[in-house]
Amino acid sequence: MLSRTADHLFWMARYTERAENTARMLDVNYQMSLLPQSATEAVQGWQGLLSISELSRSYEALYGEITPQKVMEFMVLDEDNPSSIISCIKSARENARAVRGSLTTEVWETQNQTWLELRRMIKAGEFARDPGQFFEWVKFRSHLSRGVTVGTMLMDEALHFLRLGTFLERADNTARLVDVKFHAAETEFFGGDHTPDQEFDFYHWSAILRSVSGFEIYRKVYRNVIQPELVAELLILRADMPRSLHACLSEVVSNLGMVSGESTQESKRRAGKLLAELQFGRIDEILANGLHAYLTQFLDRVNDIGATISREFLVPS
C-alpha cells in the first residue's frame, strides 16, 4: 500500500473517533451542568473539558470567561478549532475523499452523508435547540462508520490502518479523560480537610463512566458502589472494557502485526512493550506511584508510538 493512502486512512479513522470522543465528553458535561451545583463546580467541569483537549489557551484567547454556551460553541461549531466536532468530521470526510478508491461505497457514503447532514443540522439550529440529541447523533454516526467499515471492507492493510487510527486515538482520549477527571477529584474531594459530598461524588464518577459507556459495565464487573480506584482499574487495566487503555493497546499491537515487515518493527516493539506493562500492571501499584505521573508518561509513549508509525508507514510530517 502507498504510504499516502495509509496516511489518509489512518487519519480518517482518528478524526472520526475524535469527533465521537468530543461529543461524549460534551454530552456528559452538559448533563452534569443541569444538576444542582455551585458556580465554581460548574466552571471547573468546563475547564477540565478544555484541559483534556489541550485547548484552554486557545479558548481563553478567543473568549476569556468560561461559560457552557461558549465552550460548546467552541468545541462544536468553530472551524478554526482543529479539535471541534465540525472540524473533525470535515477532516474525516476529506481524508476519505482522497482515498475514495480504497473504500467501499458504503464507507464513503457514510462519511459523506455525515458531513452533509451535519451542515444541514447546524444551519437549521438543531444543535442550539437540543445539544443532548445532537451529541447522540454524532456518537451514532461514529458507530455507524465503524460498523460499516468492519462489515464491508476487505480485511487487508486498508482496514488495519483504519483500526490503528481508531484505537490509538481512543487510547489517547481515555488517558486524558482519566488524568484530568481524577486530578479534579483529588482536588475537590480528597484535598485538605474537605469532606466529600457523597451525592456529588457519585455523579462525578458515574459521569466519567458514562462518558466511555462504562457505567453498566462497571456494575456488571464489580457489583459494588462506585469507587475511584475501581474506576481507574476498569479504564486502565481491564482487557474486556472496550475503551480501556489495555484494550486499545491490544488492538494497536494486533493491527501493527498485520502490516509490519522486517524493516518496520520499531512501532510494534514500542506498542508491545507498553501493552505488556498494562497486561501485568496492578492498580494499587499505579496509584501508589502516582496516577498523574503514570498517565502523563502513558500519553507521551502513545504519542511516540504514533510518531513512529508515521515514520515507518505514513507520509512524513
C-alpha positions in Angstrom: 0.0 0.0 0.0 1.2 3.5 -0.8 2.2 5.4 2.3 0.0 8.4 1.3 -3.1 6.1 1.1 -2.3 4.6 4.5 -1.9 8.1 5.9 -5.3 9.2 4.8 -7.0 6.0 6.1 -5.2 6.4 9.4 -6.3 10.0 9.9 -9.8 9.4 8.6 -10.3 6.9 11.5 -8.6 9.2 14.0 -10.8 12.2 13.2 -14.0 10.1 13.3 -13.0 8.7 16.7 -12.0 12.2 18.0 -15.4 13.6 17.0 -17.2 10.9 18.9 -14.9 11.3 22.0 -15.5 15.1 22.0 -19.3 14.5 21.7 -19.2 12.1 24.6 -17.3 14.5 26.9 -19.5 17.5 25.9 -22.7 15.4 26.5 -21.6 14.3 30.0 -20.6 17.9 30.9 -23.9 19.2 29.5 -25.9 16.7 31.5 -23.9 17.4 34.7 -24.5 21.2 34.2 -28.2 20.5 34.6 -27.7 19.2 38.1 -27.7 21.5 41.2 -24.1 22.6 41.7 -22.1 25.7 42.7 -20.8 28.2 40.1 -17.3 27.1 40.9 -18.0 23.4 40.3 -19.7 24.2 37.0 -16.7 26.2 35.8 -14.3 23.5 36.9 -16.2 21.0 34.8 -15.9 23.0 31.6 -12.3 24.0 32.4 -11.5 20.3 32.7 -13.0 19.6 29.3 -10.8 22.2 27.7 -7.8 20.8 29.5 -8.4 17.3 28.2 -8.2 18.6 24.7 -5.3 21.0 25.4 -7.5 23.9 24.3 -7.5 26.1 27.4 -5.2 28.8 26.0 -6.9 28.9 22.6 -10.3 29.3 24.2 -9.1 32.0 26.6 -7.6 33.9 23.8 -10.9 34.0 22.0 -13.5 34.2 24.7 -11.8 34.8 28.1 -14.5 33.9 30.5 -15.6 30.2 30.6 -19.3 29.7 30.1 -21.1 26.5 29.0 -22.6 28.0 25.8 -19.2 29.4 24.6 -17.3 26.2 25.4 -19.9 24.1 23.5 -19.8 26.5 20.5 -16.0 26.4 20.5 -15.9 22.6 20.7 -18.7 22.0 18.2 -19.0 24.8 15.7 -15.6 26.6 15.5 -14.0 25.5 12.2 -10.8 27.3 13.3 -10.5 24.8 16.2 -9.0 21.6 14.7 -10.5 19.5 17.6 -14.0 20.8 17.2 -16.7 18.3 16.0 -17.3 20.2 12.8 -13.5 20.3 12.0 -13.1 16.6 12.8 -16.0 15.4 10.7 -14.9 17.7 7.8 -11.3 16.3 8.1 -12.5 12.7 8.2 -14.6 13.3 5.1 -11.7 15.0 3.2 -9.3 12.1 4.1 -12.0 9.6 2.9 -12.4 11.5 -0.4 -8.7 11.4 -1.0 -8.7 7.6 -0.9 -12.2 7.0 -2.3 -10.9 4.1 -4.4 -9.6 2.2 -1.3 -13.0 2.4 0.5 -16.2 0.5 -0.2 -19.2 2.6 -1.5 -20.9 2.1 1.9 -18.0 3.5 3.8 -17.6 6.6 1.6 -21.3 7.3 1.6 -21.5 7.1 5.3 -18.6 9.6 5.7 -20.0 11.9 3.1 -23.6 11.8 4.4 -22.4 12.5 7.9 -20.7 15.7 6.7 -23.7 16.9 4.6 -26.2 16.1 7.4 -24.0 17.9 10.0 -24.0 21.1 7.9 -27.8 20.9 7.5 -28.4 20.3 11.2 -26.2 23.3 12.2 -27.8 25.5 9.7 -31.3 24.5 10.9 -30.2 25.3 14.5 -30.7 21.8 15.8 -27.6 21.9 18.0 -28.7 25.1 19.7 -32.2 23.6 20.3 -31.2 20.3 21.8 -27.4 19.8 22.4 -28.0 16.4 24.0 -29.8 15.0 20.9 -27.1 16.4 18.7 -24.3 14.7 20.7 -26.2 11.4 20.5 -26.3 11.8 16.7 -22.6 12.4 16.5 -22.0 9.2 18.5 -24.4 7.2 16.4 -22.7 8.3 13.1 -19.3 7.3 14.5 -20.7 3.9 15.5 -22.2 3.6 12.0 -18.9 4.5 10.4 -17.0 1.8 12.4 -19.7 -0.8 11.8 -19.9 -0.2 8.0 -16.1 -0.3 7.9 -15.8 -3.6 9.6 -18.8 -5.1 7.9 -17.9 -4.2 4.3 -14.1 -3.6 4.0 -11.8 -6.3 2.8 -9.6 -7.5 5.7 -6.4 -6.1 4.2 -4.0 -3.4 5.0 -6.5 -0.6 4.4 -8.7 -2.0 7.2 -5.7 -2.4 9.5 -4.6 1.2 9.1 -8.2 2.3 9.8 -8.3 0.3 13.0 -4.9 1.6 14.0 -6.1 5.1 13.8 -9.2 4.4 15.8 -7.6 2.7 18.7 -4.6 4.9 19.0 -6.9 7.9 19.2 -9.2 6.2 21.7 -6.2 5.3 24.0 -5.1 8.9 23.9 -8.5 10.2 24.8 -9.2 7.7 27.6 -5.9 8.5 29.2 -6.6 12.3 29.0 -10.1 11.8 30.4 -8.9 9.7 33.4 -6.0 12.1 34.1 -8.0 15.3 34.2 -11.0 13.9 36.0 -9.0 12.1 38.7 -6.9 15.2 39.2 -10.1 17.3 39.6 -11.5 14.7 42.0 -8.3 14.6 44.2 -8.5 18.4 44.5 -12.2 18.6 45.1 -12.8 15.5 47.3 -9.5 14.5 48.8 -7.7 17.7 49.4 -7.1 19.1 52.8 -9.8 18.7 55.4 -12.7 18.9 52.9 -15.4 16.3 53.5 -16.6 14.8 50.2 -20.2 15.4 49.2 -21.3 11.8 48.6 -24.1 12.7 46.3 -22.0 14.9 44.0 -19.2 12.3 44.4 -21.4 9.6 42.9 -22.5 11.8 40.0 -18.9 12.8 39.3 -17.7 9.2 39.0 -20.8 7.9 37.2 -20.4 10.8 34.7 -16.8 9.6 34.0 -18.1 6.1 33.4 -21.0 7.2 31.2 -18.6 9.3 29.0 -16.9 6.0 28.0 -20.1 3.9 28.0 -18.8 2.2 31.1 -21.5 2.7 33.8 -23.3 -0.6 33.1 -20.0 -2.4 32.6 -18.8 -1.3 36.0 -22.0 -2.5 37.7 -21.7 -5.9 35.9 -17.9 -6.4 36.6 -17.7 -5.1 40.2 -21.2 -5.3 41.6 -20.3 -2.6 44.0 -20.7 1.1 44.8 -18.6 3.3 42.6 -15.1 3.5 44.0 -12.4 5.7 42.4 -9.7 3.0 42.4 -12.0 0.5 40.7 -13.0 3.1 38.1 -9.3 3.6 37.4 -8.7 -0.1 37.1 -11.6 -0.5 34.7 -10.5 2.3 32.4 -6.8 1.4 32.5 -6.2 -2.3 33.1 -9.3 -4.3 32.1 -8.8 -6.0 28.8 -12.5 -6.7 28.4 -13.5 -3.0 28.7 -13.7 -1.7 25.1 -12.3 1.8 25.8 -9.7 0.8 28.4 -6.1 1.6 27.7 -5.3 -2.2 27.8 -8.0 -3.0 25.2 -6.9 -0.1 22.9 -3.2 -1.1 23.0 -4.1 -4.7 22.4 -5.8 -3.7 19.2 -2.9 -1.4 18.2 -0.4 -4.3 18.6 -2.7 -6.7 16.8 -3.1 -4.4 13.7 0.5 -3.4 13.7 1.4 -7.1 13.5 -0.7 -7.4 10.3 1.1 -4.6 8.5 4.6 -4.8 9.9 7.5 -6.2 7.9 11.1 -6.8 8.7 12.1 -3.1 8.3 9.0 -1.8 10.2 9.2 -3.4 13.6 10.0 -0.5 15.9 6.4 0.8 16.3 5.3 -2.8 17.1 8.1 -3.2 19.6 7.2 0.0 21.4 3.5 -0.7 21.4 4.1 -4.3 22.6 6.2 -3.1 25.5 3.5 -0.7 26.6 0.9 -3.4 26.2 2.9 -5.9 28.4 3.1 -3.3 31.2 -0.7 -2.9 31.0 -1.2 -6.7 31.0 0.8 -7.3 34.1 0.2 -4.0 35.9 -1.7 -3.6 39.2 -3.9 -0.6 40.0 -2.6 -0.4 43.6 1.0 0.0 42.3 -0.1 2.6 39.8 -1.9 4.6 42.4 1.0 4.3 44.9 3.4 5.7 42.4 1.1 8.5 41.3 -1.7 8.2 38.7 -1.0 11.6 37.1 2.7 10.7 36.6 1.7 7.3 35.1 -0.9 8.8 32.7 1.4 11.6 31.6 4.1 9.0 30.8 1.5 6.9 29.0 0.4 9.8 26.8 4.0 10.6 25.9 4.5 7.0 24.9 1.3 6.8 22.9 2.3 10.0 21.0 5.7 8.4 20.5 4.1 5.3 19.0 2.0 7.5 16.7 5.1 9.3 15.5 6.9 6.0 15.0 4.0 4.7 13.0 4.1 7.8 10.9 7.8 7.5 10.2 7.6 3.8 9.3 4.4 3.6 7.4 2.8 7.1 6.6 3.7 10.3 4.8 6.5 12.1 6.7 5.1 15.1 8.5 
